[in-house]
Amino acid sequence: MLKSYRLAVLVFTLSYILPITAENTRYMADIDKSVWHVSTSKLECKLNHSIPEYGFIEFFKEAGEPESSELQLLYPRFVAHERAELYFTNPGWQPSVKTKEGWKFQMQAITEPIELSNRQTRQLLDNLAKGYQPVIYHNENTDRRNDVYAIISPVMFRAQYATYTQCIAAMIPVSWDRIRKSDLNFETGSARLSRKSKRWLEYVLEYARDPAVRKIELTGYTDSIGNFRANHQLASSRVEMVRNYLVNAGFDERKLRLKVYGEQHAQHTNNSKEGRAKNRRVEIKMYR
């Protein structure tokens, strides 16, 4: 008698989560096949999960950029640009069943991922960490009476999520857009690299390890204090200092291009202290 009662409760619980009718189609990884994959580096962290026969969700963060996610649908029987809904529900084995509101969105063409905002990304991750199941709901275009439920499984999520968050904590704090064209500044009459400049060069090296980086251009400048020849030599010394730092750290010297302008082509006025400080620099340009 007790066994029958427990079975009845389980059937009622699952019915509450997803209405069971002939017109419903459900996609979800089996408990023993639910897998979350994580990839890590100091420049990019990724966490993804496949929904068999439907698509996959991927969370990612690039260095210096906001965290975001994409839902890529491989499921062919949906209506592009039709409204869909994502909401959250407790899995059936938990003591009580609660549904939490998510958001509505438009389905995209099958080749276009559905991009989620930073807020939606955080909402997904927080609810998955609490054991909630994100559910994607929409109609099927071959039979509009057929409701489709695609479920992102929280099984095996937490362990990989911990690795993902550790990856984000270890990332460098600057984006490619900031690093690909940047300046290292110097004290008056000096070619010595400051601690701040060395830290920046370490960021440069992280990006430079990407085989797609085909060239780094270093250009030396000075302010207008002193004579032209001395300034040209000082600018050359600054470029050599940066070059040596990169090469000694293992960067391929053949990918370096050096230029020296001295006080020529100053980008800032030499009539102020602030302008002269900005002109005492080595400009770094990275090319992919």
C-alpha positions as CSV (number, residue, x, y, z in Angstrom):
1,M,0.0,0.0,0.0
2,L,2.8,2.4,0.9
3,K,4.6,1.7,-2.4
4,S,1.5,2.6,-4.4
5,Y,1.1,5.8,-2.5
6,R,4.7,6.8,-3.3
7,L,4.2,6.0,-6.9
8,A,1.1,8.2,-7.1
9,V,3.0,11.1,-5.5
10,L,5.8,10.8,-8.1
11,V,3.4,10.7,-11.0
12,F,1.6,13.8,-9.7
13,T,4.9,15.6,-9.2
14,L,6.1,15.0,-12.7
15,S,2.7,15.9,-14.2
16,Y,3.0,19.3,-12.4
17,I,6.3,20.0,-14.0
18,L,5.4,19.0,-17.5
19,P,1.8,18.4,-18.5
20,I,1.7,14.8,-19.9
21,T,-0.3,14.7,-23.1
22,A,0.2,13.1,-26.4
23,E,1.0,16.5,-27.9
24,N,4.1,17.1,-25.6
25,T,7.7,16.4,-26.6
26,R,10.4,16.5,-24.0
27,Y,14.2,16.7,-24.5
28,M,16.6,16.3,-21.7
29,A,19.9,14.4,-21.0
30,D,19.3,11.2,-19.0
31,I,20.6,11.4,-15.4
32,D,23.4,9.0,-16.1
33,K,24.4,10.8,-19.3
34,S,24.1,14.4,-18.2
35,V,27.5,16.0,-18.9
36,W,28.9,19.5,-18.4
37,H,32.1,20.4,-20.2
38,V,34.5,23.1,-19.0
39,S,37.5,24.6,-20.8
40,T,39.8,27.1,-19.0
41,S,42.6,29.6,-19.8
42,K,43.6,33.0,-18.6
43,L,41.9,34.5,-21.6
44,E,38.7,32.5,-21.9
45,C,36.5,30.3,-19.7
46,K,33.7,28.1,-21.1
47,L,31.0,25.9,-19.6
48,N,28.6,24.0,-21.9
49,H,25.9,21.3,-21.8
50,S,24.1,19.4,-24.5
51,I,20.4,18.7,-24.7
52,P,20.3,15.5,-26.8
53,E,18.5,16.0,-30.2
54,Y,17.8,19.6,-29.4
55,G,20.9,21.8,-29.0
56,F,23.3,23.1,-26.3
57,I,23.8,25.9,-23.9
58,E,27.2,27.5,-23.5
59,F,28.4,30.0,-20.8
60,F,31.5,31.9,-21.5
61,K,33.7,34.8,-20.3
62,E,36.5,36.4,-22.2
63,A,39.2,38.4,-20.5
64,G,38.1,41.9,-19.7
65,E,34.5,41.3,-21.0
66,P,31.2,40.7,-19.3
67,E,30.0,37.1,-18.7
68,S,27.5,35.9,-21.3
69,S,25.9,32.8,-22.8
70,E,24.3,31.4,-25.9
71,L,21.6,28.9,-26.6
72,Q,22.4,27.1,-29.9
73,L,19.4,25.1,-31.3
74,L,20.0,22.1,-33.5
75,Y,16.3,21.2,-33.4
76,P,14.8,21.7,-36.9
77,R,11.1,21.7,-36.1
78,F,10.6,25.1,-34.6
79,V,9.2,28.4,-35.9
80,A,11.9,31.0,-36.4
81,H,11.1,34.3,-34.7
82,E,8.2,32.7,-32.8
83,R,7.9,33.5,-29.1
84,A,9.3,31.0,-26.7
85,E,9.7,31.0,-22.9
86,L,12.4,30.0,-20.4
87,Y,11.4,29.2,-16.8
88,F,12.7,27.3,-13.9
89,T,11.3,24.3,-12.0
90,N,12.5,22.0,-9.2
91,P,13.4,18.5,-10.4
92,G,10.7,15.9,-9.4
93,W,12.8,14.2,-6.8
94,Q,12.9,17.3,-4.5
95,P,10.4,17.6,-1.7
96,S,8.3,20.3,-3.2
97,V,7.8,21.5,-6.8
98,K,8.1,25.2,-7.4
99,T,8.1,27.0,-10.7
100,K,10.1,30.2,-11.0
101,E,9.5,32.8,-13.7
102,G,12.2,33.4,-16.3
103,W,11.8,35.4,-19.5
104,K,10.3,35.3,-23.0
105,F,12.4,35.4,-26.1
106,Q,12.2,35.0,-29.9
107,M,13.4,31.8,-31.6
108,Q,16.1,32.5,-34.2
109,A,17.0,30.8,-37.5
110,I,18.7,27.5,-36.8
111,T,22.1,28.8,-37.8
112,E,21.9,31.8,-35.4
113,P,22.5,31.3,-31.6
114,I,20.2,32.9,-29.2
115,E,22.3,35.4,-27.2
116,L,21.5,35.9,-23.6
117,S,22.2,39.0,-21.5
118,N,24.6,39.2,-18.6
119,R,21.6,39.2,-16.2
120,Q,20.0,36.2,-17.9
121,T,23.3,34.4,-17.8
122,R,23.6,35.0,-14.1
123,Q,20.0,34.0,-13.5
124,L,20.6,30.7,-15.3
125,L,23.9,29.9,-13.4
126,D,22.4,30.8,-10.0
127,N,19.4,28.6,-10.5
128,L,21.4,25.7,-11.8
129,A,23.6,25.9,-8.8
130,K,20.5,25.6,-6.6
131,G,19.4,22.5,-8.4
132,Y,16.6,24.1,-10.5
133,Q,16.0,22.9,-14.1
134,P,15.8,25.7,-16.7
135,V,13.0,24.7,-19.1
136,I,12.7,26.1,-22.7
137,Y,9.1,25.9,-23.9
138,H,7.7,26.6,-27.4
139,N,5.4,25.1,-30.1
140,E,6.5,22.7,-32.8
141,N,5.9,24.1,-36.3
142,T,4.9,20.7,-37.9
143,D,2.0,20.5,-35.4
144,R,1.2,23.7,-33.5
145,R,-0.7,21.6,-31.0
146,N,2.5,20.0,-30.0
147,D,4.3,21.7,-27.0
148,V,8.1,21.3,-26.8
149,Y,9.9,21.2,-23.5
150,A,13.7,21.3,-23.6
151,I,15.3,20.9,-20.2
152,I,18.8,22.0,-19.1
153,S,19.9,19.3,-16.6
154,P,21.5,20.4,-13.4
155,V,22.9,16.9,-12.9
156,M,26.8,17.1,-12.6
157,F,26.6,20.9,-12.9
158,R,28.1,22.0,-9.6
159,A,31.5,20.4,-9.8
160,Q,32.2,21.8,-13.3
161,Y,30.7,25.2,-12.2
162,A,33.3,25.4,-9.4
163,T,36.1,24.9,-12.0
164,Y,34.5,27.5,-14.2
165,T,34.3,30.1,-11.4
166,Q,37.9,29.4,-10.5
167,C,38.9,30.0,-14.1
168,I,37.1,33.4,-14.1
169,A,38.9,34.4,-10.8
170,A,42.3,33.6,-12.4
171,M,41.7,35.5,-15.7
172,I,43.7,38.6,-16.7
173,P,41.7,41.8,-16.3
174,V,42.1,43.3,-19.8
175,S,40.4,42.6,-23.1
176,W,41.9,42.2,-26.5
177,D,40.6,45.5,-27.6
178,R,42.5,47.2,-24.8
179,I,45.7,45.2,-25.2
180,R,46.0,45.3,-29.0
181,K,46.9,49.0,-29.0
182,S,48.4,50.3,-25.8
183,D,51.2,52.4,-24.4
184,L,54.0,51.8,-21.8
185,N,55.1,55.1,-20.2
186,F,58.5,56.0,-18.9
187,E,60.1,58.5,-16.5
188,T,62.0,61.5,-17.8
189,G,65.3,60.4,-19.4
190,S,64.8,56.7,-18.4
191,A,64.4,53.5,-20.3
192,R,63.6,51.4,-17.2
193,L,60.4,49.4,-17.1
194,S,58.3,50.1,-14.1
195,R,56.5,47.4,-12.2
196,K,53.2,48.5,-13.8
197,S,54.8,48.2,-17.3
198,K,56.1,44.7,-16.5
199,R,52.7,43.6,-15.3
200,W,51.1,45.0,-18.6
201,L,53.7,43.1,-20.6
202,E,52.7,39.9,-18.9
203,Y,49.2,40.5,-20.2
204,V,50.6,41.1,-23.6
205,L,52.4,37.8,-23.5
206,E,49.2,35.9,-22.5
207,Y,47.6,37.2,-25.7
208,A,50.8,36.7,-27.7
209,R,50.8,33.0,-27.0
210,D,47.8,32.7,-29.3
211,P,49.2,31.4,-32.7
212,A,46.7,33.8,-34.4
213,V,48.9,36.7,-33.2
214,R,51.1,37.2,-36.3
215,K,53.0,40.4,-35.4
216,I,53.7,42.8,-32.5
217,E,54.9,46.3,-33.5
218,L,56.9,48.4,-31.0
219,T,57.3,52.1,-31.6
220,G,59.4,54.3,-29.3
221,Y,58.7,58.0,-28.5
222,T,60.1,60.7,-26.2
223,D,59.0,64.2,-25.1
224,S,60.7,67.3,-26.5
225,I,63.1,67.8,-23.6
226,G,66.7,67.4,-24.8
227,N,68.3,67.4,-28.2
228,F,67.0,65.4,-31.2
229,R,69.9,62.9,-31.3
230,A,69.7,62.1,-27.6
231,N,65.9,61.7,-27.7
232,H,66.2,59.3,-30.7
233,Q,68.7,57.2,-28.8
234,L,66.5,57.2,-25.7
235,A,63.5,56.1,-27.7
236,S,65.5,53.3,-29.2
237,S,66.7,52.2,-25.8
238,R,63.0,52.0,-24.6
239,V,62.0,49.9,-27.6
240,E,65.0,47.6,-27.0
241,M,64.0,47.2,-23.3
242,V,60.5,46.1,-24.2
243,R,61.8,43.9,-27.0
244,N,64.2,42.1,-24.6
245,Y,61.5,41.6,-22.0
246,L,59.2,39.9,-24.6
247,V,62.0,37.8,-26.2
248,N,63.4,36.7,-22.8
249,A,59.9,35.5,-21.9
250,G,59.8,33.3,-25.0
251,F,58.1,35.4,-27.6
252,D,59.2,34.7,-31.2
253,E,61.6,37.5,-32.1
254,R,60.7,37.1,-35.8
255,K,57.2,38.4,-35.0
256,L,58.5,41.7,-33.6
257,R,58.7,44.9,-35.7
258,L,60.6,47.8,-34.2
259,K,60.2,51.5,-35.0
260,V,61.8,54.6,-33.4
261,Y,60.5,58.1,-33.8
262,G,61.9,59.9,-30.7
263,E,60.1,63.3,-30.3
264,Q,58.7,63.2,-33.8
265,H,55.0,62.5,-34.4
266,A,54.1,63.3,-30.8
267,Q,50.5,62.5,-30.1
268,H,50.2,64.9,-27.1
269,T,51.3,68.5,-26.5
270,N,54.8,68.9,-25.1
271,N,53.7,72.3,-23.6
272,S,52.4,70.6,-20.4
273,K,53.7,68.2,-17.8
274,E,50.8,65.8,-18.5
275,G,51.4,65.9,-22.3
276,R,55.1,65.2,-22.0
277,A,54.4,62.3,-19.6
278,K,52.1,60.7,-22.2
279,N,54.7,61.2,-25.0
280,R,57.4,59.3,-23.1
281,R,56.2,55.9,-24.2
282,V,56.5,52.8,-26.3
283,E,53.4,52.1,-28.3
284,I,52.4,48.4,-28.6
285,K,50.3,47.2,-31.5
286,M,49.3,43.6,-31.8
287,Y,48.0,42.1,-35.1
288,R,46.0,38.9,-35.6
